[in-house]
Amino acid sequence: MKLTFLGAAGEVTGSQHLIETSSARILLDCGLFQGRSDETRPKNEKFRCTPQKLDVVILSHAHIDHCGRLPALCKAGYRGPIVSSYATADIADIMLRDSAHIQQEDARYRQRKKLGRSGEAEKPLYTLDDVQKMSKQFEPIAFHEWNEVYKGVRVRLHHAGHILGASVVELELLDGGEVKRLVFTGDLGRRNQPILNDPETVERCDVLISESTYANKLHPESADVKAELQRVICEASTRQGKVIVPAFSLGRTQMLVYLLNELRNENAMCRVPVFVDSPLATRLTEAHREHSDQMDDDVQKILKHDDDVFSFEGLTYVQSQDESIALNRRKGPFVVIAAGGMCENGRVVHHLKNAVSDEANTIMIIGFQAEHTLGRLIVDRRPELNILGRRYPLRARVEIVNGLSAHADASDFQWWFGALQKQGGAGQIFLVHGEDKSLAAMAKLTEDCSDLPPVIPKFGESFDA
């Protein structure tokens, strides 16, 4: 068996791993490299896995850095099945349609900018038509059941606890008359998070490919997030202020709405209007409703007396741009959960522009804000912010509410690999999807769980296993 690492090797985007046996060529994930266009475009345009010769693609989950190149892969000649959980198939379709739309809009913008100049503007990697064709190749499977997806290739999915539908992929591969077991973690989540089933552990395997994103960090203690939400929103309400919440459309928005619904059910929430201002988040929330049977036991209990955990009196899902603009003229108190988790793009930028200079308002940050983003400048409480080319004083309150991270941290990894070690560990571990410090920490954390020293592959490297 040969493993070649074609993405998320020494970095955290572009997840793609090629597995070759005597009878099959399998691709684990097909993610988009994200970052500066001039750096990622060459990687995103060219495939090194020879799409026409692949037999099966297995998708761990629907984040764009794991699924974002699938339409381009099919456009380049891949004709086999795309195997995933049912929820992942539906969510990936929504995410990839949105990605195609954004790429086409960006291409039109670049074309306008290049009018009158020499050279051609970059074209989108794929179009909506490419996504529609690709979607027909999805062959979703249920969790916990073995499925033969190609001759000599059996797959079983376990909950990863990262986002809805996210899977730990377990493979049994027939290779030269010998059956080998390979496990791919995808992205592991945390335990005891709203909505999601906890990450599930696996038994001994011959090869393990594991992500390492936060292996060198501990997330802040999960304080009572609901209590913090209640406090921040009610304090803003007494000041007649707005609460602006930047949130990613997939995962974080649904968790937040779910917790607000719980507070309403408990009569513990002040009665202020709440708006979810993201058409993408609205479509993804509908997909969550359709797959509510895949949510945790707490959700199942609530559904016995509340038929929609993503809706409550006073909650509005905003669709049109005109409706979004109208919110900027509306007087408080109210809450806006808007697309743009790091405040760099999306509708949240316009809400921030209209809210940051009023001391009655609150900016609630519920996720990690990368360095140099507008979100990080808000977290750092910079006295002035550059938003859409203009300077605005930051007078609004800034509240940081932790506890909703979707990624496993060092303690979660210790728990997961501890369970694996009790089941016999792994023959060989390969560590991906992390930066240098996190990969080094993960190598230390997993060394007692592997028969051989853990390997940190570089982009394009191959190994026999």
C-alpha positions in Angstrom: 0.0 0.0 0.0 1.3 3.4 -1.0 0.3 6.7 0.6 0.9 10.1 -1.1 0.1 13.3 0.6 -1.2 15.9 -1.8 -2.7 18.5 0.5 -2.8 19.6 4.2 0.7 18.3 4.5 2.6 20.8 6.7 -0.4 23.2 6.4 -4.1 23.3 7.3 -5.9 23.6 4.0 -6.3 21.5 0.9 -6.9 18.1 2.5 -6.1 15.4 0.0 -4.5 12.0 0.5 -4.0 9.3 -2.2 -4.1 5.7 -1.2 -2.9 3.1 -3.8 -3.3 -0.7 -3.3 -2.7 -3.5 -5.7 -6.4 -3.2 -6.8 -7.6 0.4 -6.2 -6.7 4.0 -6.1 -8.6 5.9 -3.4 -8.6 9.6 -2.7 -9.4 10.8 0.9 -10.9 14.3 0.7 -10.4 16.8 -2.1 -10.1 20.1 -0.4 -9.5 23.7 -1.6 -6.2 25.3 -0.8 -7.2 28.6 0.9 -5.1 31.7 1.3 -3.6 34.4 -1.0 -4.8 33.8 -4.6 -1.3 34.1 -6.1 -0.1 31.4 -3.7 -3.0 28.9 -3.8 -4.1 29.2 -7.4 -1.4 27.0 -8.9 -2.1 24.3 -6.3 -5.9 24.5 -6.9 -5.6 24.3 -10.7 -3.4 21.2 -11.1 -4.2 17.7 -9.8 -1.3 15.3 -9.1 -3.6 12.3 -8.5 -4.6 11.7 -12.1 -8.4 12.1 -11.7 -9.3 9.7 -14.6 -7.5 6.8 -12.9 -9.1 7.2 -9.4 -11.5 4.4 -8.4 -13.2 6.0 -5.4 -13.2 9.3 -3.5 -14.1 9.3 0.2 -15.1 12.6 1.8 -14.7 13.1 5.6 -16.8 16.3 5.9 -18.1 19.3 4.0 -15.8 22.2 5.0 -14.4 23.8 1.8 -10.8 22.9 2.7 -11.8 19.3 2.6 -14.4 19.2 -0.3 -13.8 22.4 -2.3 -12.0 20.9 -5.3 -14.5 18.0 -5.9 -16.2 19.7 -8.8 -12.9 20.5 -10.4 -11.8 16.8 -9.9 -14.9 15.6 -11.7 -14.5 18.3 -14.4 -10.9 16.9 -14.9 -12.2 13.4 -15.6 -13.1 11.6 -12.4 -16.2 9.5 -12.9 -16.4 7.2 -9.9 -18.4 7.5 -6.7 -18.0 10.1 -4.0 -18.6 8.4 -0.7 -19.6 10.3 2.5 -22.3 10.4 5.1 -25.8 11.5 4.0 -25.5 14.8 5.9 -22.1 15.5 4.4 -23.4 14.9 0.8 -26.2 17.4 1.3 -24.1 20.0 3.1 -21.3 19.7 0.6 -23.7 20.3 -2.3 -24.8 23.6 -0.6 -21.3 24.7 0.2 -20.0 23.9 -3.3 -22.8 25.8 -5.0 -21.9 28.8 -2.9 -18.2 28.4 -3.7 -19.0 28.2 -7.4 -21.1 31.4 -7.2 -18.3 33.2 -5.3 -15.7 32.1 -7.9 -17.9 33.2 -10.8 -18.5 36.6 -9.2 -14.7 37.0 -8.5 -14.0 36.1 -12.1 -16.4 38.7 -13.4 -14.8 41.3 -11.1 -11.3 40.4 -12.3 -12.4 40.5 -15.9 -13.7 44.0 -15.5 -10.4 45.1 -13.9 -8.4 43.6 -16.8 -10.4 45.3 -19.6 -8.0 47.2 -21.8 -5.0 45.3 -20.4 -3.0 42.5 -22.0 -3.6 39.0 -20.7 -6.7 37.1 -19.7 -8.4 37.2 -16.4 -8.4 34.0 -14.3 -11.4 31.8 -14.8 -13.3 30.1 -12.0 -12.0 26.6 -11.1 -15.6 25.4 -11.7 -19.1 26.7 -12.3 -22.5 25.9 -10.9 -23.0 23.5 -13.8 -19.9 21.6 -12.8 -21.3 21.3 -9.2 -24.6 20.0 -10.5 -22.8 17.3 -12.5 -20.6 16.4 -9.6 -23.5 16.0 -7.2 -24.8 13.0 -9.2 -21.6 11.1 -8.2 -22.3 11.2 -4.5 -23.1 7.8 -3.0 -23.8 8.4 0.7 -23.7 5.7 3.3 -24.9 5.3 6.9 -22.7 5.5 9.9 -21.4 2.4 11.6 -22.1 0.0 8.7 -19.5 -1.6 6.5 -20.0 -0.9 2.8 -18.0 -2.3 -0.1 -17.6 0.9 -2.3 -15.1 -0.7 -4.8 -13.7 -4.1 -5.2 -11.3 -4.7 -2.3 -12.4 -1.5 -0.6 -14.7 -1.5 2.5 -15.6 1.6 4.4 -17.2 2.3 7.7 -17.9 5.8 9.1 -17.8 6.9 12.7 -18.9 10.3 14.1 -16.1 12.8 14.2 -18.0 15.4 16.3 -16.7 18.3 14.2 -19.7 19.4 12.2 -22.9 17.7 11.3 -22.1 14.6 9.1 -18.3 14.8 9.8 -16.8 11.3 9.8 -13.8 9.4 11.0 -13.2 7.1 8.0 -12.3 3.4 8.6 -11.1 1.4 5.6 -10.4 -2.3 5.1 -8.2 -2.6 2.0 -7.3 -5.8 0.1 -3.7 -5.4 -0.9 -1.9 -8.2 -2.5 -4.0 -10.9 -0.8 -3.6 -9.1 2.6 -6.3 -7.0 4.3 -5.0 -3.8 5.8 -6.9 -1.4 8.1 -6.5 2.4 7.6 -8.2 5.1 9.6 -8.5 8.7 8.6 -9.7 11.1 11.3 -10.8 13.9 9.0 -11.2 16.8 11.5 -11.9 15.6 15.1 -14.3 17.7 17.2 -14.7 18.2 20.9 -16.8 16.3 23.4 -20.0 17.6 25.0 -20.7 20.2 22.3 -24.2 21.3 21.4 -26.0 19.4 18.6 -23.1 17.1 17.7 -22.5 13.5 18.7 -19.1 13.1 20.5 -16.1 11.9 18.5 -16.1 8.1 18.3 -13.0 6.1 18.9 -11.7 3.2 16.8 -9.9 -0.1 17.3 -6.3 -0.9 16.3 -5.4 -0.2 12.7 -2.3 -0.7 10.5 -2.2 3.0 9.3 -3.7 6.1 10.8 -3.8 9.5 9.2 -4.6 12.2 11.8 -5.2 15.9 11.7 -3.2 18.0 14.2 -4.8 21.5 14.0 -4.8 22.4 17.7 -2.6 19.7 19.2 -0.4 22.3 20.9 -3.3 24.3 22.4 -6.0 24.0 25.0 -9.2 25.7 24.3 -10.6 28.0 27.0 -12.7 26.2 29.5 -16.3 25.8 28.2 -18.0 28.1 30.6 -21.7 28.1 30.6 -22.1 29.5 27.1 -25.9 29.9 27.5 -25.4 32.0 30.6 -22.9 34.2 28.8 -25.3 34.6 25.8 -28.1 35.6 28.2 -26.0 38.1 30.0 -24.5 39.8 26.9 -27.9 40.1 25.1 -29.9 41.2 28.1 -27.3 43.8 29.1 -27.4 45.2 25.5 -31.1 45.2 25.7 -31.2 47.4 28.8 -29.0 49.9 26.8 -31.4 49.6 23.8 -28.4 48.5 21.8 -27.7 46.1 19.0 -25.7 42.9 19.4 -23.7 42.0 16.3 -22.4 38.4 16.2 -20.0 37.4 13.3 -20.4 33.7 12.7 -19.5 31.1 10.1 -22.5 30.0 8.2 -21.8 26.3 8.7 -21.7 24.9 12.3 -21.3 28.0 14.5 -24.5 29.7 13.4 -26.6 26.6 14.0 -25.0 26.0 17.4 -25.8 29.6 18.4 -29.4 29.5 17.3 -29.8 26.1 19.0 -28.6 27.6 22.3 -30.8 30.7 22.0 -33.8 28.4 21.3 -32.9 26.5 24.5 -32.9 29.8 26.5 -36.3 30.7 25.0 -37.7 27.3 25.9 -36.4 27.8 29.5 -38.0 31.3 29.6 -34.5 32.5 30.5 -34.0 34.9 27.6 -35.0 38.6 27.3 -37.4 39.0 24.5 -35.4 40.8 21.8 -35.7 40.1 18.1 -33.0 37.9 16.6 -32.0 37.9 12.9 -29.8 35.4 11.1 -28.5 37.4 8.1 -27.0 34.9 5.8 -28.8 33.1 2.9 -26.1 30.4 3.0 -26.6 29.8 6.8 -30.4 29.6 6.1 -29.9 26.9 3.5 -27.4 25.0 5.8 -29.9 25.3 8.7 -32.5 23.6 6.6 -30.0 20.8 5.9 -29.5 20.4 9.6 -33.3 20.1 10.1 -33.4 17.4 7.5 -30.7 15.4 9.3 -31.7 16.0 12.9 -31.7 12.3 13.5 -27.9 12.5 13.3 -27.7 14.9 16.2 -26.9 14.1 19.8 -29.2 12.7 22.6 -30.0 16.2 24.0 -31.4 17.2 20.6 -33.5 14.0 20.4 -35.0 14.8 23.9 -35.9 18.4 22.9 -37.5 17.2 19.7 -40.1 15.3 21.7 -41.6 18.6 22.7 -40.1 21.2 20.3 -40.4 20.2 16.6 -37.8 22.7 15.4 -34.6 23.4 17.5 -33.5 26.1 15.0 -36.6 28.3 15.3 -38.3 30.3 18.0 -40.7 33.2 18.3 -38.8 36.4 17.4 -36.3 34.7 15.2 -36.1 35.8 11.5 -33.9 34.3 8.8 -33.0 37.2 6.5 -32.8 36.5 2.8 -32.7 39.5 0.5 -30.0 42.2 0.5 -32.8 44.9 1.0 -33.8 43.2 4.2 -30.2 43.1 5.4 -29.8 46.8 4.6 -33.0 47.6 6.5 -31.5 46.1 9.6 -28.9 48.9 9.6 -31.7 51.5 9.9 -33.5 49.6 12.6 -33.3 50.9 16.2 -32.3 48.5 19.0 -32.5 46.3 20.9 -32.0 43.3 18.6 -29.4 40.6 17.7 -27.9 40.1 14.3 -26.0 36.8 13.6 -24.3 37.5 10.3 -22.1 35.7 7.9 -18.4 36.4 8.0 -16.8 34.6 11.0 -13.6 36.6 11.0 -15.3 39.9 9.9 -13.4 40.1 6.6 -16.3 39.6 4.2 -20.0 38.9 4.1 -22.9 40.9 5.4 -21.5 41.2 8.9 -19.0 43.8 7.6 -21.8 46.3 6.8 -23.4 45.6 10.2 -20.1 46.3 12.0 -19.7 49.5 10.0 -23.0 50.8 11.3 -22.6 49.5 14.9 -19.0 49.9 16.1 -19.1 53.6 16.9 -22.2 53.5 19.2 -21.4 52.7 22.8 -24.9 51.2 23.3 -24.0 48.4 20.9 -22.1 45.2 21.5 -19.9 43.1 19.2 -20.0 39.5 20.4 -17.1 37.4 19.2 -17.7 33.6 19.4 -14.8 32.1 17.6 -11.0 32.3 16.9 -10.0 35.5 15.0 -6.9 35.1 12.9 -4.0 37.6 13.0 -4.5 40.7 10.8 -8.2 40.2 10.3 -10.8 42.8 11.3 -12.1 40.3 13.9 -8.7 40.2 15.6 -8.5 44.0 15.6 -11.9 44.1 17.3 -10.8 41.4 19.9 -7.7 43.6 20.5 -10.1 46.5 21.0 -8.2 48.8 18.7 -9.5 52.4 19.1 -10.0 52.8 15.4 -11.0 50.3 12.7 -10.7 50.4 9.0 -13.9 49.1 7.5 -14.6 49.2 3.8 -12.0 51.9 3.3 -13.1 54.2 6.1 -12.0 54.7 9.7 -14.5 54.2 12.5 -13.9 54.7 16.2 -14.6 51.5 18.2 -16.9 52.6 21.0 -19.2 49.5 21.1 -18.6 47.0 23.8 -16.6 43.9 22.8 -17.6 40.6 24.4 -15.7 37.3 23.9 -17.8 34.2 24.4 -15.7 31.0 24.2 -16.7 27.4 24.3 -18.0 26.7 20.8 -14.8 25.6 19.1 -15.4 22.8 16.6 -11.9 21.5 16.7 -10.3 19.0 19.1 -7.6 20.4 21.3 -4.6 18.7 23.1 -6.8 17.3 25.8 -9.3 15.9 23.3 -6.5 14.3 21.3 -5.1 12.8 24.5 -8.5 11.2 25.2 -9.0 9.9 21.7 -5.5 8.5 21.3 -5.6 7.1 24.8 -8.6 5.1 23.8 -6.9 3.9 20.6 -3.8 2.8 22.6 -6.0 0.7 24.9 -7.3 -1.0 21.7 -3.7 -1.8 20.5 -2.7 1.5 18.9 -1.6 1.8 15.3 1.2 0.3 13.2 2.1 3.7 11.7 0.7 7.2 12.2 0.9 10.0 9.7 0.2 13.5 10.9 -1.3 16.2 8.7 -3.5 19.3 8.7 -1.4 21.3 11.1 1.3 24.0 11.3 4.8 23.2 12.5 4.2 23.7 16.2 1.0 21.7 16.3 2.5 18.9 14.2 5.5 18.6 16.6 3.2 18.5 19.6 1.0 15.9 18.0 4.1 13.7 17.2 5.0 13.8 20.9 1.4 13.1 21.9 1.0 10.1 19.7 4.5 8.4 19.9 3.4 5.9 22.5 0.3 4.9 20.4 2.3 3.9 17.3 4.6 0.9 16.7 6.8 3.2 14.6 7.7 6.9 15.2 4.9 9.2 13.9 5.7 10.6 10.4 5.0 14.3 9.4 4.8 14.1 5.6 5.6 17.0 3.3 3.5 18.0 0.3 3.9 15.4 -2.5 5.7 12.8 -0.4 4.9 9.1 -0.7 5.3 6.3 1.7 4.9 2.5 1.6 2.9 1.1 4.4 
